[in-house]
Amino acid sequence: MLPSIPTDVYGLYDGLKFWERWHVKLRWRLCPFLQIAGYIPEAARIVDIGCGRGLLANYLALNSSSREVTGIDKQEKRIEAARASIKGRDNIRFYLRDVLELHHQEFDVIVVSDMLHHLTYPQQEKLLRHCYRILPAGGILLVEDVSEKPKWKWFAHFLIDRFLNLGRRQYYRKIDDWISYLESLGFEVKSFDAHRHIPLPDFLLKCGKGEHIL
Ligand SMILES: C[S@@+](CC[C@H](N)C(=O)[O-])C[C@H]1O[C@@H](n2cnc3c(N)ncnc32)[C@H](O)[C@@H]1O
């Protein structure tokens, strides 16, 4: 069974148009947000890079007032929707920003979910180097992206991404290549499947800065 969106998260999006609310529900079902959230401590400074409308960011903030959550995205409409969802809470904020122009700000946990393959290869590396730099020792980077296996799921994802991003290229890598690159930066990396109930081949990498912290 695919998880349905928690009512407290969905309720934050009551001002959106019908199709946007439908997309919010669908996104929750397709993305392994609960799995990602399972690796995030109750008290932490968290940034969700390429946060879209802020679904995961909102879930994390609602579930612990000891979390300080920041979401960043470069699409104005998405950040507008994310900001409208704050509704007076003070442990969450959203910024309209290009993640390739981030300043130095320290976070304990960085989440990059379903966004790296929208950046070119040099941009991916620039962003991951930046993530390593801004994490303190013991910090965690969580990367969720698209695996090349199983092939039929990869193909399903490829068709959907092509349709949703007409005219824009996506930049996929094999999981082993992601892992080698992240290890070359100094991360300790563990990989997990994140696609059990869906036709999309998602994987999740938990990357720790420092030795033996995973
Ligand atoms: C497929 S969506 C994923 C959204 C969210 N992470 C989720 O899992 O629902 C990819 C997001 O990355 C954002 N994005 C892509 N390139 C970006 C950049 N250079 N700076 C900031 N956001 C970016 C897009 O605007 C989009 O909202």
The ligand as an ORCA input file, in Angstrom:
! r2SCAN-3c Opt
* xyz 0 1
  C      11.144     16.871     -8.830
  S      11.069     18.302     -7.827
  C      11.307     17.609     -6.211
  C      10.684     18.454     -5.145
  C      10.813     17.884     -3.720
  N      12.193     17.709     -3.323
  C      10.061     16.596     -3.616
  O      10.719     15.537     -3.503
  O       8.823     16.626     -3.685
  C      12.663     19.077     -8.097
  C      12.711     20.462     -7.487
  O      14.052     20.956     -7.555
  C      13.979     22.349     -7.833
  N      15.248     22.794     -8.407
  C      15.874     22.337     -9.528
  N      17.025     23.005     -9.724
  C      17.142     23.903     -8.710
  C      18.111     24.885     -8.353
  N      19.195     25.087     -9.105
  N      17.913     25.630     -7.243
  C      16.799     25.436     -6.478
  N      15.847     24.516     -6.752
  C      16.014     23.763     -7.850
  C      12.821     22.469     -8.809
  O      12.321     23.793     -8.844
  C      11.821     21.462     -8.235
  O      10.923     22.047     -7.332
*
